[in-house]
Amino acid sequence: GFYSTLLLTQTPEHTLTQTNNKTEILCELKKEHTGVYWYRWNQERQCFEFLVFFNTLGKATYGTNVSQEKFSVREGRPHSSYSLHVSHLHPSDSGTYYCSVSQSSQLLLGTGTQLRVVDALPPKTTQTPVSKKPVPRTTKSKAASREGMALSQLGLPGKRALL
Protein backbone atom coordinates (compact mmCIF):
# COMPACT_ATOMS: atom_id res chain seq x y z
CA GLY A 1 0.00 0.00 0.00
CA PHE A 2 0.92 3.67 -0.02
CA TYR A 3 2.01 5.40 3.18
CA SER A 4 2.49 9.11 3.44
CA THR A 5 5.48 10.14 5.47
CA LEU A 6 7.37 13.23 6.47
CA LEU A 7 10.60 11.41 5.65
CA LEU A 8 9.99 12.65 2.12
CA THR A 9 9.43 16.39 2.08
CA GLN A 10 8.22 18.04 -1.10
CA THR A 11 8.35 21.71 -1.99
CA PRO A 12 6.38 23.65 -2.99
CA GLU A 13 3.09 22.42 -1.53
CA HIS A 14 1.06 24.25 -4.17
CA THR A 15 2.11 25.72 -7.46
CA LEU A 16 0.09 27.60 -10.05
CA THR A 17 1.54 28.14 -13.49
CA GLN A 18 0.54 29.00 -17.03
CA THR A 19 0.19 26.73 -20.03
CA ASN A 20 3.49 26.16 -21.89
CA ASN A 21 5.57 27.13 -18.85
CA LYS A 22 7.65 24.68 -16.88
CA THR A 23 7.79 23.81 -13.21
CA GLU A 24 10.04 22.05 -10.75
CA ILE A 25 9.07 19.97 -7.72
CA LEU A 26 11.70 19.21 -5.12
CA CYS A 27 11.75 16.07 -3.00
CA GLU A 28 14.06 15.76 0.01
CA LEU A 29 14.70 12.26 1.33
CA LYS A 30 15.73 11.33 4.85
CA LYS A 31 15.70 7.59 4.14
CA GLU A 32 17.99 5.04 2.58
CA HIS A 33 16.65 4.18 -0.83
CA THR A 34 17.50 2.68 -4.20
CA GLY A 35 15.91 5.52 -6.12
CA VAL A 36 12.91 7.76 -6.22
CA TYR A 37 9.57 7.21 -7.94
CA TRP A 38 7.34 10.04 -9.14
CA TYR A 39 3.58 9.64 -9.35
CA ARG A 40 0.69 11.88 -10.24
CA TRP A 41 -2.68 11.40 -8.57
CA ASN A 42 -5.39 11.39 -11.21
CA GLN A 43 -8.47 12.93 -9.62
CA GLU A 44 -10.83 11.83 -12.39
CA ARG A 45 -9.78 8.19 -12.42
CA GLN A 46 -8.94 8.12 -8.71
CA CYS A 47 -5.63 6.40 -9.28
CA PHE A 48 -1.90 7.04 -9.19
CA GLU A 49 -0.18 7.39 -12.54
CA PHE A 50 3.44 6.28 -12.55
CA LEU A 51 5.62 8.90 -14.25
CA VAL A 52 9.27 8.04 -13.75
CA PHE A 53 11.67 6.11 -11.55
CA PHE A 54 15.13 7.59 -11.08
CA ASN A 55 17.66 5.27 -9.47
CA THR A 56 20.75 6.19 -7.45
CA LEU A 57 22.93 5.48 -10.50
CA GLY A 58 21.12 8.27 -12.34
CA LYS A 59 19.13 6.05 -14.70
CA ALA A 60 15.53 7.06 -15.42
CA THR A 61 12.76 4.57 -16.23
CA TYR A 62 9.58 6.11 -17.60
CA GLY A 63 5.99 4.99 -17.23
CA THR A 64 3.85 3.99 -20.20
CA ASN A 65 3.11 6.94 -22.49
CA VAL A 66 5.17 9.29 -20.32
CA SER A 67 7.15 11.74 -22.43
CA GLN A 68 10.85 12.03 -21.69
CA GLU A 69 10.73 15.46 -23.32
CA LYS A 70 8.21 16.57 -20.73
CA PHE A 71 9.46 14.94 -17.52
CA SER A 72 13.01 14.85 -16.26
CA VAL A 73 14.55 14.19 -12.86
CA ARG A 74 17.68 15.83 -11.48
CA GLU A 75 19.57 14.77 -8.44
CA GLY A 76 20.54 17.37 -5.87
CA ARG A 77 22.84 16.54 -2.98
CA PRO A 78 23.93 12.94 -3.56
CA HIS A 79 20.91 10.72 -3.06
CA SER A 80 19.16 13.07 -0.64
CA SER A 81 17.23 15.37 -2.94
CA TYR A 82 15.65 14.95 -6.34
CA SER A 83 13.68 17.39 -8.41
CA LEU A 84 11.08 16.59 -11.01
CA HIS A 85 11.06 19.01 -13.93
CA VAL A 86 7.88 19.21 -15.98
CA SER A 87 7.96 21.28 -19.15
CA HIS A 88 5.47 22.28 -21.89
CA LEU A 89 2.78 22.38 -19.23
CA HIS A 90 -0.82 21.86 -20.21
CA PRO A 91 -4.00 22.08 -18.08
CA SER A 92 -4.15 18.26 -18.26
CA ASP A 93 -0.89 18.15 -16.26
CA SER A 94 -2.72 19.56 -13.26
CA GLY A 95 -2.86 17.21 -10.32
CA THR A 96 -1.02 16.25 -7.17
CA TYR A 97 2.51 14.99 -7.70
CA TYR A 98 4.22 12.67 -5.24
CA CYS A 99 7.74 11.46 -4.89
CA SER A 100 8.04 8.03 -3.37
CA VAL A 101 10.59 5.49 -2.21
CA SER A 102 10.24 1.79 -1.73
CA GLN A 103 10.68 0.59 1.83
CA SER A 104 10.42 -3.14 2.63
CA SER A 105 7.73 -3.71 -0.03
CA GLN A 106 5.80 -0.57 0.91
CA LEU A 107 5.85 2.63 -1.07
CA LEU A 108 6.40 5.66 1.11
CA LEU A 109 4.82 8.76 -0.37
CA GLY A 110 6.09 12.31 -0.12
CA THR A 111 4.01 15.17 1.20
CA GLY A 112 2.61 15.94 -2.26
CA THR A 113 2.71 18.98 -4.53
CA GLN A 114 -0.50 20.30 -6.02
CA LEU A 115 0.09 21.63 -9.50
CA ARG A 116 -2.51 23.74 -11.28
CA VAL A 117 -1.93 24.71 -14.87
CA VAL A 118 -4.16 27.44 -16.27
CA ASP A 119 -4.27 29.27 -19.60
CA ALA A 120 -4.31 32.63 -17.84
CA LEU A 121 -3.30 33.43 -14.31
CA PRO A 122 -6.08 35.04 -12.26
CA PRO A 123 -5.59 38.74 -11.53
CA LYS A 124 -4.03 39.40 -8.15
CA THR A 125 -6.75 39.95 -5.59
CA THR A 126 -6.30 43.00 -3.42
CA GLN A 127 -8.42 44.32 -0.59
CA THR A 128 -9.92 47.14 -2.69
CA PRO A 129 -13.72 47.03 -3.07
CA VAL A 130 -14.97 45.50 -6.30
CA SER A 131 -16.70 48.71 -7.39
CA LYS A 132 -13.33 50.38 -8.02
CA LYS A 133 -12.00 47.66 -10.27
CA PRO A 134 -13.94 47.55 -13.57
CA VAL A 135 -12.19 50.50 -15.24
CA PRO A 136 -8.61 49.18 -15.35
CA ARG A 137 -9.85 45.67 -16.02
CA THR A 138 -11.54 46.58 -19.32
CA THR A 139 -8.46 48.39 -20.59
CA LYS A 140 -6.32 45.42 -19.61
CA SER A 141 -8.44 42.88 -21.44
CA LYS A 142 -8.60 45.07 -24.57
CA ALA A 143 -4.86 45.49 -24.51
CA ALA A 144 -4.42 41.78 -23.89
CA SER A 145 -6.58 40.77 -26.83
CA ARG A 146 -4.77 43.27 -29.06
CA GLU A 147 -1.27 42.32 -28.03
CA GLY A 148 -2.14 38.68 -27.54
CA MET A 149 0.69 36.39 -26.59
CA ALA A 150 3.42 39.01 -26.22
CA LEU A 151 1.74 40.68 -23.25
CA SER A 152 0.95 37.48 -21.42
CA GLN A 153 4.59 36.45 -21.70
CA LEU A 154 5.78 39.77 -20.34
CA GLY A 155 3.28 39.38 -17.53
CA LEU A 156 0.65 42.04 -17.09
CA PRO A 157 0.90 44.23 -14.00
CA GLY A 158 -0.62 42.48 -11.06
CA LYS A 159 -0.18 39.01 -12.50
CA ARG A 160 3.49 38.76 -11.73
CA ALA A 161 2.92 38.17 -8.03
CA LEU A 162 1.76 34.61 -8.67
CA LEU A 163 4.66 33.55 -10.83
C-alpha positions in Angstrom: 0.0 0.0 0.0 0.9 3.7 0.0 2.0 5.4 3.2 2.5 9.1 3.4 5.5 10.1 5.5 7.4 13.2 6.5 10.6 11.4 5.7 10.0 12.7 2.1 9.4 16.4 2.1 8.2 18.0 -1.1 8.3 21.7 -2.0 6.4 23.7 -3.0 3.1 22.4 -1.5 1.1 24.3 -4.2 2.1 25.7 -7.5 0.1 27.6 -10.1 1.5 28.1 -13.5 0.5 29.0 -17.0 0.2 26.7 -20.0 3.5 26.2 -21.9 5.6 27.1 -18.8 7.7 24.7 -16.9 7.8 23.8 -13.2 10.0 22.0 -10.7 9.1 20.0 -7.7 11.7 19.2 -5.1 11.7 16.1 -3.0 14.1 15.8 0.0 14.7 12.3 1.3 15.7 11.3 4.9 15.7 7.6 4.1 18.0 5.0 2.6 16.7 4.2 -0.8 17.5 2.7 -4.2 15.9 5.5 -6.1 12.9 7.8 -6.2 9.6 7.2 -7.9 7.3 10.0 -9.1 3.6 9.6 -9.3 0.7 11.9 -10.2 -2.7 11.4 -8.6 -5.4 11.4 -11.2 -8.5 12.9 -9.6 -10.8 11.8 -12.4 -9.8 8.2 -12.4 -8.9 8.1 -8.7 -5.6 6.4 -9.3 -1.9 7.0 -9.2 -0.2 7.4 -12.5 3.4 6.3 -12.6 5.6 8.9 -14.2 9.3 8.0 -13.8 11.7 6.1 -11.5 15.1 7.6 -11.1 17.7 5.3 -9.5 20.7 6.2 -7.5 22.9 5.5 -10.5 21.1 8.3 -12.3 19.1 6.0 -14.7 15.5 7.1 -15.4 12.8 4.6 -16.2 9.6 6.1 -17.6 6.0 5.0 -17.2 3.9 4.0 -20.2 3.1 6.9 -22.5 5.2 9.3 -20.3 7.1 11.7 -22.4 10.9 12.0 -21.7 10.7 15.5 -23.3 8.2 16.6 -20.7 9.5 14.9 -17.5 13.0 14.9 -16.3 14.6 14.2 -12.9 17.7 15.8 -11.5 19.6 14.8 -8.4 20.5 17.4 -5.9 22.8 16.5 -3.0 23.9 12.9 -3.6 20.9 10.7 -3.1 19.2 13.1 -0.6 17.2 15.4 -2.9 15.7 14.9 -6.3 13.7 17.4 -8.4 11.1 16.6 -11.0 11.1 19.0 -13.9 7.9 19.2 -16.0 8.0 21.3 -19.1 5.5 22.3 -21.9 2.8 22.4 -19.2 -0.8 21.9 -20.2 -4.0 22.1 -18.1 -4.2 18.3 -18.3 -0.9 18.2 -16.3 -2.7 19.6 -13.3 -2.9 17.2 -10.3 -1.0 16.2 -7.2 2.5 15.0 -7.7 4.2 12.7 -5.2 7.7 11.5 -4.9 8.0 8.0 -3.4 10.6 5.5 -2.2 10.2 1.8 -1.7 10.7 0.6 1.8 10.4 -3.1 2.6 7.7 -3.7 0.0 5.8 -0.6 0.9 5.8 2.6 -1.1 6.4 5.7 1.1 4.8 8.8 -0.4 6.1 12.3 -0.1 4.0 15.2 1.2 2.6 15.9 -2.3 2.7 19.0 -4.5 -0.5 20.3 -6.0 0.1 21.6 -9.5 -2.5 23.7 -11.3 -1.9 24.7 -14.9 -4.2 27.4 -16.3 -4.3 29.3 -19.6 -4.3 32.6 -17.8 -3.3 33.4 -14.3 -6.1 35.0 -12.3 -5.6 38.7 -11.5 -4.0 39.4 -8.2 -6.7 40.0 -5.6 -6.3 43.0 -3.4 -8.4 44.3 -0.6 -9.9 47.1 -2.7 -13.7 47.0 -3.1 -15.0 45.5 -6.3 -16.7 48.7 -7.4 -13.3 50.4 -8.0 -12.0 47.7 -10.3 -13.9 47.6 -13.6 -12.2 50.5 -15.2 -8.6 49.2 -15.4 -9.9 45.7 -16.0 -11.5 46.6 -19.3 -8.5 48.4 -20.6 -6.3 45.4 -19.6 -8.4 42.9 -21.4 -8.6 45.1 -24.6 -4.9 45.5 -24.5 -4.4 41.8 -23.9 -6.6 40.8 -26.8 -4.8 43.3 -29.1 -1.3 42.3 -28.0 -2.1 38.7 -27.5 0.7 36.4 -26.6 3.4 39.0 -26.2 1.7 40.7 -23.2 1.0 37.5 -21.4 4.6 36.4 -21.7 5.8 39.8 -20.3 3.3 39.4 -17.5 0.6 42.0 -17.1 0.9 44.2 -14.0 -0.6 42.5 -11.1 -0.2 39.0 -12.5 3.5 38.8 -11.7 2.9 38.2 -8.0 1.8 34.6 -8.7 4.7 33.5 -10.8 
